[in-house]
Amino acid sequence: MASSSVRAEVRVSGRVQGVGFRYFVMQAAQAWGLKGMTRNESDGSVFTIAEGSSSNVSRLVELIEQGSEFSRVENCRVEWKESSGEYEEFRIQR
């Protein structure tokens, strides 16, 4: 039986803009069948919403916390919520 769908809202700060971080997040999310979005914020952080199975969303949160090759995650805040079902795919929001 598939695990229930969950939603994580993740905000990371540090060196996360201009280093391909959103593409890094999107590629992993799409590979794991997650839905949602990731975007740069005006304060220099990156905000991500991911919905899907609890195991795959947890994997993505762990990956975001570790960061990509050229990023440096200094702070990561995660809020767990009920899945909204509002997203049909995972994409970068501009």
C-alpha positions, 0 to 999 in steps of 0.5 A: 500500500502506498504511503499517504501524500504529504506536503513539505514547505522548505525555506533554505538560506545561505549560498543557494541562489545563482548556483543551480539550486532550484534545478538541483531540487527540481531534478530530484523531485521529478525523479521521485514523482513529486509535485510542487514548485521551487523559487528564489525569494527576494531575501536570497533564500529558496522556497520549495513546496513538495507534495507526494509520498511521505518517504519521497518528500522526506528524501527530498527534504534531506537532499535540500538540507545537504545542498547541491555541489556549489551551494552552501545551506546555512539554515533550513526550515521545514513545515509539514502539512497536509497535501493540497493537491494543487500542483500537477507537476514539479516546476521552477516558479519565477 
